[in-house]
Amino acid sequence: MFAGIVFVLLVLITAGGFFYWRRARRIFYANGCVKDVDPYSWSGSPWEGRPKRGGMFGGFSFVAMTGVLLFVFYLLLSFKVPMPSKYFPNGLAAIDLFLYLTWVCFRQNRQALKMAEHLSKDFSDRKALYMKAFKYWPTRVSRWIAPWLGVFYYFKFKRVINSL
């Protein structure tokens, strides 16, 4: 049961991310490929100026696709070959969900740190930029959904902010 729910969620996340990515790509190229971000009006989003990458982050990612393909492969294989345990799909779904949440946390927080560092090169109030990145709600949520990695990024942000 758990495996089926995770499978459906991963398919929806992947499809939603793919369609967001397509829409963002169309808008991005229609607006003339603007990649520069003004540090004064920056919202804190690590994907600002690069919406295509935000869509890739949102679900159309390697981890989600791998989980979906492994699950489909398992289902096809289970009709031909007896599996060693009836709990295998639940374990596979749990591992894939763990990896996907870790991937989301890693990408969002790493990119937020990189974007704040990039924008702070030409900006006088560097601490404010890092605070915007730290307090941006998707970055905060990503630290909560994967606390095993979120704690590391929380302290990394705090260390950088306190050193400024």
PyMOL commands that set and color helices and strands:
alter all, ss='L'
color gray80, all
select helices_A, chain A and resi 2-30+51-58+62-80+88-120+126-135+137-145+147-163
alter helices_A, ss='H'
color red, helices_A
deselect
rebuild
show_as cartoon
